[in-house]
Amino acid sequence: MLKELETRFRDISGGVDFCSLRYLRERDELLTVRQDVPQPVQDSDDGGFMITVLHEGGMGYGAGSDLSAAGLKWAFDQALFWAGQTAGRCVTDFSKLSPPCPSDEYAGPEENPWVSTPLEEKFDLLRSLSAQLKSCGKIVDWEASLWHTSTQTLYLTSEGGRCRQTFSYMAPLLRATANAGSQTQTRTLHAGRGACMQGGMEILEKIGYSDAPRRIADEAVRLLSAPDCPAGTMDLVLAPDQMILQIHESIGHPLELDRILGDERNYAGTSFVTLDMFGSYQYGSELLNVTFDPTRPEQFASYAYDDEGLKAEKTYVIEKGLLKRPLGASVSQARANIAGVANGRACGWNRPPIDRMANLNVEPGESTFDEMIAAVENGVYMEANRSWSIDDSRNKFQFGCEYGRLIRDGQLGELVKNANYRGISATFWRSLRMVGNLSTFRLLGTPNCGKGEPNQVIRVGHAAPACLFTNVDVFGGA
């Protein structure tokens, strides 16, 4: 079928400056056991294509799910029409773009394919884990779930480019909610579906999926009787499953170049970052090293080429605290005349690529977890995000966590609930005092980062170690 699609594209793609076709087929399966009851399987199979035309300084799109020659010709005509309408009327002169012409194939990891395990065995596993989550009468809601997506893409260009990629995504979930009177507390495995990775069923062993239910349930119950987190300015140690939210909201979104250029202002806000900051702005302490890295195969948003055909490479966007490069794909790079990264990504065949995070990681440092705790005289350790709020310039934020423990005189102390902290992105990262080493480093992420008009929900990976921040405004309360 893909060979026929390529032949049809070659037949209709001439006579313009540049034309590309991006084909996507995505198969989803969501299995859930909630309160020991298997839920209906959610299954979907979606496929289609988008044609992009660059011609005489304009750009246009046409998309459809009809893969026939007539279907492709209709989409090409639509894209050519809109290229004519946009020529000379956009903030970008698209004739200045130099689209890549990739020729490659890439397959993400999948040691134990999802389809090789019978549906009955998957539900048996989920039923077993669900039963363990219901550890006592105080657990009032509980859930075990597996979400798998398989994806294949084909990218073709009028200049002979051809790139085919296949991926397998897994996003497991474990959740236990406990209640006693007016108190309700929830614990999850790494903040909901944060333990998401590329691969097959082998991922479950890597993340300790089967070993986690009893711990999660026990912590949810113990939180009910824990005191509220104290308020004050103190040191803060964040676990990797809270660092993913901190990276996402206060580094990832502010560095998206289309947002910096104003494209999101009427929908999701702008950014405190401006173009003149790159190369000179001290974003964090000298311990902060952040990479855009879609090349790590098992991480959730890895790929060989983005949806505009740019080759993926590991790139430092912040190095030794210095802001170096935005998260901007080819169109934004041309608009701003600044180097970016290969992050033109679309959530589906009927959405155009826009500037998105992929794998945005804080590189590990040299400190052990015990060394970080020992360095704190008065502070709190927090795990797993449960709430977030950030202003429309991605600067002032307030985040809440599922789980906290006091740190006194270099020792982990009592459990606390409703642990929250707040800060300002522009100064928070400069308070980074210690960065965990590889022993604290975890590959995590999120399957549901939203952005764009019309909205696009996309997969993002965040790998991070535990980190220690000083003089943070911490407080308790639901």
The 8 nearest C-alpha neighbors of each residue, nearest first, counted from 0:
[[1, 3, 2, 4, 5, 66, 6, 67],
 [2, 0, 4, 3, 5, 153, 6, 22],
 [1, 3, 5, 4, 0, 6, 7, 8],
 [4, 2, 6, 0, 5, 1, 7, 8],
 [5, 3, 1, 7, 2, 6, 0, 8],
 [4, 6, 8, 2, 3, 7, 1, 9],
 [7, 5, 3, 9, 8, 4, 2, 10],
 [8, 6, 10, 4, 5, 9, 68, 3],
 [7, 9, 5, 10, 6, 11, 12, 4],
 [8, 10, 6, 7, 12, 11, 5, 157],
 [9, 11, 7, 8, 12, 6, 13, 68],
 [10, 12, 8, 9, 13, 72, 7, 75],
 [13, 11, 9, 157, 8, 18, 10, 14],
 [14, 12, 15, 11, 157, 10, 9, 18],
 [13, 15, 12, 16, 17, 11, 54, 18],
 [16, 14, 17, 54, 13, 18, 53, 52],
 [17, 15, 54, 53, 14, 18, 55, 52],
 [18, 16, 53, 15, 52, 157, 54, 19],
 [17, 19, 52, 157, 51, 156, 12, 53],
 [20, 18, 156, 51, 155, 50, 157, 21],
 [19, 21, 50, 155, 49, 154, 22, 156],
 [20, 22, 154, 49, 48, 153, 50, 155],
 [23, 21, 48, 153, 152, 47, 20, 154],
 [24, 22, 152, 348, 46, 47, 151, 48],
 [23, 25, 46, 151, 45, 150, 152, 47],
 [24, 26, 150, 45, 149, 44, 46, 23],
 [25, 27, 44, 149, 148, 43, 45, 150],
 [28, 26, 148, 43, 42, 147, 44, 25],
 [27, 29, 42, 147, 41, 146, 148, 30],
 [28, 30, 146, 41, 145, 40, 147, 42],
 [31, 29, 145, 40, 144, 146, 28, 41],
 [32, 30, 144, 38, 143, 37, 33, 145],
 [31, 33, 37, 36, 143, 35, 38, 142],
 [32, 34, 142, 35, 36, 141, 31, 37],
 [33, 35, 141, 36, 142, 140, 32, 129],
 [36, 34, 33, 129, 32, 126, 130, 37],
 [35, 37, 32, 33, 34, 38, 126, 31],
 [38, 36, 32, 31, 33, 35, 39, 122],
 [37, 39, 31, 32, 36, 40, 33, 30],
 [40, 38, 41, 37, 30, 31, 29, 32],
 [39, 41, 30, 29, 42, 38, 28, 31],
 [42, 40, 29, 28, 39, 30, 43, 27],
 [41, 43, 28, 27, 40, 29, 44, 26],
 [44, 42, 27, 26, 45, 28, 41, 25],
 [43, 45, 26, 25, 27, 46, 42, 24],
 [46, 44, 25, 24, 26, 43, 47, 23],
 [47, 45, 24, 23, 25, 64, 44, 348],
 [46, 48, 64, 348, 63, 23, 22, 24],
 [47, 49, 22, 348, 21, 62, 63, 23],
 [48, 50, 62, 21, 20, 61, 348, 349],
 [49, 51, 20, 61, 19, 60, 62, 75],
 [50, 52, 60, 19, 18, 59, 78, 20],
 [51, 53, 18, 59, 78, 58, 17, 79],
 [54, 52, 58, 17, 57, 16, 18, 82],
 [53, 55, 16, 57, 56, 15, 82, 52],
 [56, 54, 57, 94, 86, 53, 16, 83],
 [55, 57, 94, 93, 86, 92, 54, 87],
 [86, 58, 56, 82, 85, 54, 93, 53],
 [59, 57, 82, 53, 52, 85, 93, 54],
 [58, 60, 82, 78, 81, 52, 51, 79],
 [61, 59, 78, 51, 50, 52, 62, 77],
 [60, 62, 74, 78, 77, 50, 49, 75],
 [63, 61, 49, 74, 48, 349, 50, 60],
 [62, 64, 65, 48, 47, 74, 49, 70],
 [63, 65, 47, 66, 48, 46, 62, 70],
 [66, 64, 70, 67, 63, 47, 71, 69],
 [67, 65, 70, 64, 71, 68, 4, 47],
 [66, 68, 70, 69, 65, 71, 7, 4],
 [67, 69, 71, 70, 7, 72, 66, 8],
 [68, 70, 72, 67, 71, 73, 66, 65],
 [71, 69, 65, 67, 73, 68, 72, 66],
 [70, 72, 74, 68, 73, 69, 75, 66],
 [73, 71, 75, 69, 74, 70, 76, 68],
 [72, 74, 76, 70, 71, 75, 69, 77],
 [75, 73, 61, 77, 71, 76, 62, 72],
 [76, 74, 72, 78, 77, 73, 61, 71],
 [77, 75, 79, 73, 74, 78, 80, 72],
 [76, 78, 74, 80, 61, 75, 79, 73],
 [77, 79, 60, 59, 61, 75, 81, 80],
 [80, 78, 82, 76, 77, 81, 52, 59],
 [79, 81, 77, 83, 82, 78, 76, 84],
 [82, 80, 59, 84, 83, 78, 79, 85],
 [83, 81, 58, 59, 57, 79, 85, 80],
 [82, 84, 81, 80, 86, 85, 57, 79],
 [83, 85, 81, 82, 86, 80, 57, 88],
 [86, 84, 57, 88, 82, 83, 89, 81],
 [57, 87, 85, 56, 83, 88, 84, 82],
 [86, 88, 89, 85, 56, 57, 92, 84],
 [87, 89, 85, 86, 90, 84, 57, 91],
 [90, 88, 91, 87, 85, 86, 92, 57],
 [89, 91, 92, 88, 334, 87, 93, 85],
 [92, 90, 89, 93, 334, 333, 330, 56],
 [91, 93, 56, 94, 95, 90, 89, 57],
 [92, 94, 56, 95, 96, 57, 91, 58],
 [93, 95, 56, 92, 96, 55, 54, 53],
 [96, 94, 93, 92, 97, 333, 56, 91],
 [97, 95, 93, 94, 98, 333, 330, 329],
 [96, 98, 99, 95, 94, 329, 93, 17],
 [99, 97, 96, 100, 308, 307, 17, 329],
 [100, 98, 308, 101, 309, 97, 307, 160],
 [99, 101, 160, 156, 98, 102, 158, 308],
 [102, 100, 160, 161, 162, 308, 99, 103],
 [103, 101, 161, 162, 160, 100, 104, 159],
 [102, 104, 162, 101, 161, 163, 105, 164],
 [105, 103, 163, 162, 164, 106, 102, 303],
 [104, 106, 164, 303, 163, 165, 107, 103],
 [107, 105, 165, 164, 166, 108, 104, 163],
 [106, 108, 166, 296, 165, 105, 167, 109],
 [109, 107, 198, 110, 297, 296, 197, 106],
 [108, 110, 198, 199, 112, 111, 167, 107],
 [111, 109, 199, 112, 108, 201, 198, 200],
 [110, 112, 199, 200, 109, 201, 113, 115],
 [113, 111, 199, 115, 114, 109, 110, 200],
 [112, 114, 199, 115, 200, 116, 111, 147],
 [113, 115, 112, 116, 117, 118, 111, 199],
 [114, 116, 112, 113, 117, 111, 200, 118],
 [117, 115, 114, 113, 118, 120, 121, 112],
 [118, 116, 119, 120, 115, 121, 114, 113],
 [117, 119, 121, 120, 122, 116, 114, 123],
 [118, 120, 122, 117, 121, 123, 116, 124],
 [121, 119, 123, 117, 122, 118, 124, 116],
 [122, 120, 118, 124, 123, 119, 125, 117],
 [121, 123, 125, 119, 124, 120, 126, 118],
 [124, 122, 120, 126, 121, 125, 119, 127],
 [125, 123, 127, 121, 122, 126, 120, 128],
 [124, 126, 122, 128, 127, 123, 143, 129],
 [127, 125, 129, 123, 124, 128, 35, 122],
 [126, 128, 124, 130, 125, 129, 123, 131],
 [129, 127, 131, 125, 130, 126, 212, 124],
 [130, 128, 126, 132, 131, 127, 35, 143],
 [129, 131, 127, 128, 133, 132, 126, 35],
 [130, 132, 128, 133, 129, 212, 213, 134],
 [131, 133, 212, 129, 216, 134, 130, 213],
 [134, 132, 131, 130, 135, 138, 129, 141],
 [133, 135, 132, 131, 216, 138, 213, 136],
 [136, 134, 137, 133, 138, 216, 132, 220],
 [135, 137, 138, 139, 134, 133, 177, 178],
 [138, 136, 177, 178, 135, 139, 179, 220],
 [137, 139, 177, 136, 176, 133, 140, 135],
 [138, 140, 177, 137, 176, 178, 141, 136],
 [141, 139, 176, 138, 175, 34, 142, 177],
 [142, 140, 175, 34, 174, 33, 176, 132],
 [141, 143, 33, 174, 32, 173, 129, 34],
 [144, 142, 173, 32, 125, 129, 172, 31],
 [143, 145, 31, 172, 30, 171, 32, 142],
 [144, 146, 171, 30, 29, 170, 172, 147],
 [147, 145, 29, 170, 169, 28, 171, 30],
 [146, 148, 169, 28, 168, 27, 170, 29],
 [149, 147, 27, 168, 26, 167, 150, 28],
 [150, 148, 167, 26, 166, 25, 168, 27],
 [151, 149, 25, 166, 165, 24, 167, 148],
 [150, 152, 165, 24, 164, 23, 166, 25],
 [153, 151, 23, 164, 22, 163, 165, 24],
 [152, 154, 163, 22, 162, 21, 155, 164],
 [153, 155, 21, 162, 161, 20, 163, 22],
 [156, 154, 161, 20, 160, 19, 21, 153],
 [157, 155, 19, 160, 158, 159, 18, 20],
 [156, 158, 18, 159, 12, 19, 17, 9],
 [157, 159, 156, 160, 100, 17, 18, 155],
 [160, 158, 157, 156, 161, 100, 155, 102],
 [159, 161, 100, 156, 101, 155, 102, 158],
 [160, 162, 155, 102, 154, 101, 159, 103],
 [161, 163, 103, 154, 102, 104, 153, 101],
 [162, 164, 153, 104, 152, 154, 105, 103],
 [163, 165, 105, 152, 106, 151, 104, 153],
 [166, 164, 151, 106, 150, 107, 152, 105],
 [167, 165, 107, 150, 149, 106, 151, 168],
 [166, 168, 149, 198, 197, 148, 150, 109],
 [169, 167, 197, 148, 147, 198, 196, 149],
 [170, 168, 147, 196, 195, 146, 197, 171],
 [169, 171, 195, 146, 192, 145, 147, 194],
 [172, 170, 145, 192, 144, 146, 169, 195],
 [171, 173, 144, 192, 191, 143, 145, 188],
 [174, 172, 143, 188, 187, 142, 144, 212],
 [175, 173, 187, 142, 141, 186, 172, 143],
 [174, 176, 141, 216, 186, 185, 140, 132],
 [177, 175, 185, 140, 138, 184, 139, 141],
 [178, 176, 138, 137, 184, 220, 139, 183],
 [177, 179, 183, 137, 182, 139, 138, 180],
 [180, 178, 182, 181, 137, 183, 223, 177],
 [181, 179, 182, 178, 183, 223, 137, 177],
 [180, 182, 179, 183, 178, 223, 184, 177],
 [183, 181, 179, 180, 178, 223, 184, 177],
 [184, 182, 178, 177, 179, 223, 181, 185],
 [183, 185, 177, 176, 219, 223, 222, 178],
 [186, 184, 176, 219, 175, 177, 187, 401],
 [185, 187, 219, 175, 215, 174, 401, 176],
 [188, 186, 174, 190, 173, 191, 189, 215],
 [187, 189, 173, 190, 191, 172, 174, 186],
 [190, 188, 193, 240, 383, 194, 191, 187],
 [191, 189, 383, 193, 187, 384, 188, 192],
 [192, 190, 187, 193, 172, 189, 188, 173],
 [191, 193, 172, 194, 170, 171, 195, 190],
 [192, 194, 444, 189, 445, 443, 195, 190],
 [195, 193, 443, 192, 189, 170, 444, 196],
 [196, 194, 170, 193, 169, 443, 444, 192],
 [197, 195, 299, 298, 169, 297, 168, 198],
 [198, 196, 168, 297, 299, 167, 298, 169],
 [197, 199, 109, 108, 167, 168, 202, 196],
 [198, 200, 109, 112, 111, 113, 201, 202],
 [199, 201, 202, 111, 113, 203, 112, 198],
 [202, 200, 199, 203, 111, 204, 110, 205],
 [203, 201, 205, 200, 204, 199, 198, 206],
 [204, 202, 208, 201, 206, 205, 200, 207],
 [203, 205, 207, 202, 206, 201, 208, 209],
 [206, 204, 202, 203, 207, 201, 208, 200],
 [205, 207, 203, 208, 204, 202, 194, 209],
 [208, 206, 204, 210, 205, 209, 203, 211],
 [207, 209, 203, 206, 210, 211, 204, 212],
 [208, 210, 211, 207, 128, 212, 203, 204],
 [209, 211, 207, 208, 212, 213, 214, 204],
 [210, 212, 214, 208, 209, 213, 215, 207],
 [213, 211, 132, 215, 214, 131, 216, 210],
 [214, 212, 216, 215, 131, 132, 211, 217],
 [215, 213, 217, 212, 216, 211, 218, 210],
 [216, 214, 212, 218, 213, 217, 186, 211],
 [215, 217, 219, 213, 132, 218, 175, 214],
 [218, 216, 214, 220, 219, 215, 213, 221],
 [217, 219, 221, 215, 220, 216, 222, 214],
 [218, 220, 216, 186, 222, 217, 185, 221],
 [221, 219, 217, 218, 222, 223, 177, 216],
 [222, 220, 218, 223, 219, 224, 217, 225],
 [221, 223, 225, 219, 220, 224, 416, 218],
 [224, 222, 221, 220, 225, 182, 184, 183],
 [223, 225, 222, 221, 226, 220, 182, 416],
 [224, 226, 222, 415, 223, 416, 414, 221],
 [227, 225, 415, 416, 228, 224, 414, 222],
 [226, 228, 416, 475, 415, 417, 229, 476],
 [227, 229, 475, 415, 418, 416, 417, 474],
 [230, 228, 475, 474, 227, 231, 473, 418],
 [231, 229, 474, 473, 475, 228, 232, 472],
 [230, 232, 473, 472, 233, 474, 229, 471],
 [231, 233, 472, 471, 470, 473, 230, 234],
 [234, 232, 470, 378, 471, 377, 231, 469],
 [235, 233, 469, 378, 470, 468, 471, 377],
 [234, 236, 468, 379, 378, 467, 380, 469],
 [235, 237, 467, 380, 466, 379, 468, 381],
 [238, 236, 381, 466, 465, 380, 241, 242],
 [237, 239, 465, 382, 240, 241, 242, 381],
 [240, 238, 242, 465, 241, 463, 464, 441],
 [239, 241, 383, 189, 238, 242, 243, 382],
 [242, 240, 383, 384, 243, 239, 244, 238],
 [241, 243, 239, 245, 244, 240, 246, 237],
 [244, 242, 246, 241, 461, 245, 240, 247],
 [245, 243, 247, 242, 246, 241, 248, 384],
 [244, 246, 242, 243, 247, 248, 249, 241],
 [247, 245, 250, 243, 244, 249, 248, 242],
 [246, 248, 251, 244, 245, 250, 249, 243],
 [247, 249, 245, 252, 246, 250, 251, 244],
 [248, 250, 424, 246, 245, 247, 393, 251],
 [251, 249, 246, 253, 248, 247, 252, 254],
 [252, 250, 247, 254, 253, 248, 246, 249],
 [251, 253, 255, 254, 248, 250, 247, 249],
 [254, 252, 270, 250, 251, 255, 393, 272],
 [255, 253, 325, 252, 251, 326, 256, 250],
 [256, 254, 326, 252, 258, 253, 257, 327],
 [255, 257, 327, 259, 258, 326, 325, 254],
 [258, 256, 260, 259, 262, 255, 331, 354],
 [257, 259, 261, 262, 263, 256, 260, 255],
 [260, 258, 256, 261, 257, 270, 269, 273],
 [261, 259, 257, 258, 262, 256, 335, 331],
 [260, 262, 258, 259, 264, 263, 269, 257],
 [261, 263, 258, 257, 264, 260, 259, 265],
 [264, 262, 258, 266, 267, 268, 261, 265],
 [265, 263, 268, 269, 266, 261, 262, 267],
 [264, 266, 263, 268, 267, 262, 269, 261],
 [267, 265, 263, 264, 268, 452, 451, 450],
 [266, 268, 263, 264, 265, 391, 269, 450],
 [269, 267, 264, 391, 263, 392, 266, 265],
 [268, 270, 392, 264, 258, 391, 263, 261],
 [271, 269, 392, 253, 272, 259, 393, 258],
 [270, 272, 392, 394, 273, 393, 253, 269],
 [273, 271, 270, 253, 259, 276, 254, 274],
 [272, 274, 275, 276, 259, 271, 270, 277],
 [275, 273, 276, 277, 272, 259, 335, 260],
 [274, 276, 273, 277, 279, 278, 280, 272],
 [277, 275, 280, 274, 279, 273, 278, 272],
 [278, 276, 323, 322, 279, 275, 274, 324],
 [277, 279, 323, 322, 276, 280, 321, 324],
 [278, 280, 276, 277, 281, 321, 322, 323],
 [281, 279, 276, 322, 282, 321, 277, 278],
 [282, 280, 321, 320, 283, 322, 279, 284],
 [283, 281, 320, 321, 322, 280, 425, 428],
 [284, 282, 429, 320, 428, 281, 287, 285],
 [283, 285, 429, 320, 286, 287, 431, 428],
 [284, 286, 319, 320, 287, 283, 321, 318],
 [287, 285, 284, 319, 288, 320, 434, 431],
 [288, 286, 320, 319, 285, 284, 283, 289],
 [287, 289, 318, 317, 319, 362, 361, 320],
 [290, 288, 361, 317, 360, 316, 315, 362],
 [291, 289, 315, 360, 314, 316, 359, 292],
 [290, 292, 359, 314, 313, 358, 315, 360],
 [291, 293, 313, 358, 294, 290, 359, 312],
 [294, 292, 301, 358, 302, 295, 311, 300],
 [293, 295, 292, 301, 296, 312, 302, 313],
 [294, 296, 298, 293, 297, 301, 292, 302],
 [297, 295, 298, 301, 294, 107, 108, 197],
 [298, 296, 197, 295, 196, 108, 299, 198],
 [297, 299, 196, 296, 295, 301, 197, 300],
 [298, 300, 196, 460, 197, 301, 195, 459],
 [301, 299, 357, 459, 460, 358, 298, 458],
 [300, 302, 293, 294, 296, 298, 299, 295],
 [303, 301, 293, 304, 294, 300, 311, 305],
 [302, 304, 311, 310, 105, 294, 305, 301],
 [305, 303, 310, 311, 309, 308, 302, 306],
 [304, 306, 308, 309, 307, 343, 341, 342],
 [307, 305, 344, 308, 343, 352, 304, 345],
 [308, 306, 305, 309, 343, 352, 344, 304],
 [307, 309, 305, 304, 306, 99, 101, 310],
 [310, 308, 304, 341, 305, 307, 99, 311],
 [309, 311, 304, 303, 341, 308, 312, 305],
 [312, 310, 304, 303, 341, 293, 309, 294],
 [311, 313, 314, 294, 292, 310, 293, 341],
 [312, 314, 292, 291, 294, 290, 293, 315],
 [315, 313, 291, 290, 312, 316, 292, 340],
 [316, 314, 290, 317, 289, 318, 291, 313],
 [315, 317, 324, 323, 290, 289, 314, 322],
 [318, 316, 322, 289, 321, 323, 288, 315],
 [319, 317, 288, 320, 321, 315, 289, 287],
 [320, 318, 285, 287, 288, 321, 286, 317],
 [319, 321, 283, 285, 287, 284, 318, 282],
 [320, 322, 281, 318, 317, 319, 282, 280],
 [323, 321, 317, 277, 280, 278, 282, 316],
 [322, 324, 278, 316, 277, 317, 321, 318],
 [323, 325, 316, 339, 277, 322, 338, 326],
 [326, 324, 254, 339, 327, 256, 255, 316],
 [327, 325, 255, 256, 254, 339, 340, 354],
 [326, 328, 256, 339, 354, 331, 325, 340],
 [329, 327, 343, 342, 341, 331, 354, 340],
 [328, 330, 332, 331, 333, 327, 343, 96],
 [331, 329, 333, 332, 328, 334, 96, 91],
 [332, 330, 334, 333, 327, 329, 328, 257],
 [331, 333, 329, 337, 335, 330, 336, 334],
 [332, 334, 336, 330, 331, 335, 329, 96],
 [335, 333, 331, 332, 91, 336, 330, 90],
 [334, 336, 332, 337, 333, 331, 260, 274],
 [337, 335, 333, 332, 334, 338, 331, 339],
 [336, 338, 332, 335, 339, 333, 334, 324],
 [339, 337, 332, 324, 336, 340, 325, 327],
 [340, 338, 327, 325, 326, 324, 328, 332],
 [339, 341, 342, 328, 327, 326, 338, 314],
 [342, 340, 309, 311, 328, 305, 343, 310],
 [343, 341, 328, 355, 354, 340, 344, 305],
 [342, 344, 352, 328, 353, 354, 306, 305],
 [345, 343, 352, 306, 353, 342, 355, 305],
 [344, 346, 352, 347, 351, 350, 353, 306],
 [345, 347, 457, 455, 456, 350, 344, 348],
 [348, 346, 349, 350, 345, 23, 455, 351],
 [347, 349, 48, 47, 23, 350, 49, 22],
 [350, 348, 347, 62, 49, 351, 48, 63],
 [349, 351, 347, 348, 345, 346, 352, 455],
 [352, 350, 345, 353, 349, 60, 344, 49],
 [353, 351, 345, 344, 343, 306, 350, 354],
 [352, 354, 343, 344, 355, 351, 345, 328],
 [355, 353, 343, 327, 328, 342, 255, 257],
 [356, 354, 342, 344, 353, 357, 343, 255],
 [355, 357, 459, 251, 358, 342, 359, 326],
 [356, 358, 459, 300, 460, 359, 293, 355],
 [359, 357, 460, 292, 293, 300, 461, 291],
 [360, 358, 291, 461, 290, 357, 460, 292],
 [361, 359, 462, 461, 290, 289, 463, 362],
 [362, 360, 289, 463, 288, 462, 363, 290],
 [361, 363, 288, 289, 360, 463, 364, 290],
 [364, 362, 436, 464, 437, 435, 434, 361],
 [363, 365, 436, 434, 435, 366, 362, 286],
 [364, 366, 436, 435, 434, 367, 363, 437],
 [367, 365, 435, 436, 434, 370, 364, 368],
 [366, 368, 370, 369, 435, 436, 371, 365],
 [367, 369, 371, 370, 435, 372, 366, 439],
 [370, 368, 372, 367, 371, 373, 366, 374],
 [371, 369, 373, 367, 368, 372, 366, 374],
 [372, 370, 374, 368, 373, 369, 367, 467],
 [371, 373, 369, 409, 374, 370, 375, 410],
 [409, 372, 374, 370, 371, 375, 369, 410],
 [375, 373, 371, 372, 409, 370, 376, 408],
 [376, 374, 409, 372, 373, 377, 378, 408],
 [375, 377, 408, 407, 409, 374, 378, 406],
 [378, 376, 407, 375, 406, 233, 234, 408],
 [377, 379, 234, 406, 233, 235, 405, 375],
 [380, 378, 405, 235, 406, 404, 236, 381],
 [379, 381, 236, 404, 403, 235, 237, 405],
 [382, 380, 403, 237, 402, 238, 400, 236],
 [381, 383, 238, 402, 241, 400, 240, 401],
 [384, 382, 190, 241, 240, 400, 401, 189],
 [383, 385, 400, 241, 190, 399, 386, 401],
 [384, 386, 400, 399, 401, 383, 190, 387],
 [387, 385, 399, 398, 384, 400, 388, 397],
 [388, 386, 398, 397, 399, 389, 385, 396],
 [387, 389, 397, 396, 398, 390, 386, 395],
 [390, 388, 396, 395, 393, 397, 391, 394],
 [389, 391, 393, 392, 395, 394, 396, 388],
 [392, 390, 268, 393, 269, 267, 389, 270],
 [391, 393, 270, 269, 271, 394, 390, 268],
 [394, 392, 390, 391, 270, 253, 389, 249],
 [393, 395, 424, 423, 392, 390, 396, 271],
 [396, 394, 423, 390, 389, 422, 424, 393],
 [397, 395, 389, 421, 388, 422, 423, 394],
 [396, 398, 421, 388, 420, 387, 389, 422],
 [399, 397, 387, 420, 386, 419, 421, 388],
 [398, 400, 419, 386, 385, 418, 384, 387],
 [401, 399, 384, 385, 383, 418, 402, 382],
 [402, 400, 383, 385, 384, 186, 382, 417],
 [401, 403, 382, 400, 381, 416, 383, 418],
 [404, 402, 381, 415, 380, 418, 414, 416],
 [405, 403, 414, 380, 415, 413, 379, 412],
 [404, 406, 379, 412, 413, 378, 411, 380],
 [407, 405, 411, 378, 379, 410, 412, 377],
 [408, 406, 377, 376, 410, 409, 405, 412],
 [409, 407, 376, 410, 375, 377, 406, 373],
 [373, 408, 410, 375, 372, 407, 376, 374],
 [409, 411, 407, 406, 408, 412, 373, 372],
 [412, 410, 406, 405, 404, 407, 409, 372],
 [413, 411, 405, 406, 404, 410, 407, 414],
 [412, 414, 404, 405, 415, 411, 406, 225],
 [413, 415, 404, 403, 225, 405, 412, 416],
 [416, 414, 403, 228, 225, 226, 227, 404],
 [415, 417, 227, 418, 228, 222, 225, 402],
 [418, 416, 476, 477, 475, 227, 228, 419],
 [417, 419, 228, 475, 416, 400, 399, 403],
 [420, 418, 399, 474, 398, 473, 475, 400],
 [419, 421, 473, 472, 398, 397, 474, 399],
 [422, 420, 397, 396, 472, 398, 473, 419],
 [421, 423, 396, 395, 427, 424, 397, 472],
 [422, 424, 395, 394, 425, 427, 426, 396],
 [425, 423, 394, 427, 426, 249, 395, 422],
 [424, 426, 423, 427, 282, 394, 428, 429],
 [425, 427, 429, 424, 423, 428, 430, 283],
 [428, 426, 424, 429, 430, 423, 422, 425],
 [427, 429, 283, 430, 431, 426, 284, 282],
 [428, 430, 283, 284, 426, 431, 427, 282],
 [429, 431, 468, 428, 469, 427, 432, 284],
 [432, 430, 468, 429, 428, 284, 467, 433],
 [431, 433, 468, 467, 430, 469, 434, 286],
 [434, 432, 467, 466, 431, 366, 435, 371],
 [435, 433, 466, 364, 366, 363, 465, 467],
 [436, 434, 366, 464, 465, 364, 367, 439],
 [435, 437, 365, 364, 363, 366, 438, 439],
 [438, 436, 440, 439, 363, 435, 464, 364],
 [437, 439, 436, 440, 367, 435, 464, 368],
 [440, 438, 464, 437, 435, 436, 465, 441],
 [439, 441, 464, 437, 463, 438, 363, 436],
 [442, 440, 462, 463, 443, 239, 464, 439],
 [443, 441, 462, 298, 461, 463, 440, 444],
 [442, 444, 194, 461, 193, 462, 195, 460],
 [445, 443, 460, 461, 193, 459, 195, 243],
 [444, 446, 193, 459, 447, 458, 460, 192],
 [447, 445, 458, 457, 459, 448, 444, 192],
 [446, 448, 456, 457, 445, 458, 449, 459],
 [449, 447, 456, 457, 458, 446, 445, 450],
 [450, 448, 456, 455, 447, 454, 457, 451],
 [449, 451, 455, 454, 456, 448, 452, 267],
 [452, 450, 454, 453, 455, 263, 449, 266],
 [453, 451, 454, 450, 455, 266, 263, 262],
 [452, 454, 451, 455, 350, 450, 351, 266],
 [455, 453, 451, 452, 450, 449, 456, 350],
 [454, 456, 450, 346, 449, 451, 457, 453],
 [457, 455, 449, 448, 447, 346, 454, 450],
 [456, 458, 448, 346, 447, 446, 455, 449],
 [459, 457, 446, 300, 447, 445, 448, 299],
 [458, 460, 357, 300, 445, 444, 358, 356],
 [461, 459, 444, 358, 299, 300, 443, 357],
 [460, 462, 444, 360, 359, 443, 243, 358],
 [463, 461, 442, 360, 443, 441, 361, 460],
 [462, 464, 361, 440, 239, 441, 360, 461],
 [465, 463, 440, 439, 435, 239, 363, 466],
 [464, 466, 238, 435, 239, 237, 439, 434],
 [465, 467, 434, 237, 236, 435, 433, 464],
 [468, 466, 236, 433, 432, 235, 431, 434],
 [469, 467, 431, 235, 430, 432, 234, 236],
 [468, 470, 234, 430, 471, 235, 233, 432],
 [471, 469, 233, 232, 234, 472, 468, 430],
 [470, 472, 232, 233, 469, 234, 473, 235],
 [471, 473, 232, 420, 421, 231, 233, 470],
 [474, 472, 420, 230, 231, 419, 471, 232],
 [473, 475, 230, 419, 229, 420, 228, 231],
 [476, 474, 228, 418, 417, 227, 229, 419],
 [477, 475, 417, 227, 474, 418, 228, 419],
 [476, 417, 475, 418, 416, 399, 419, 227]]
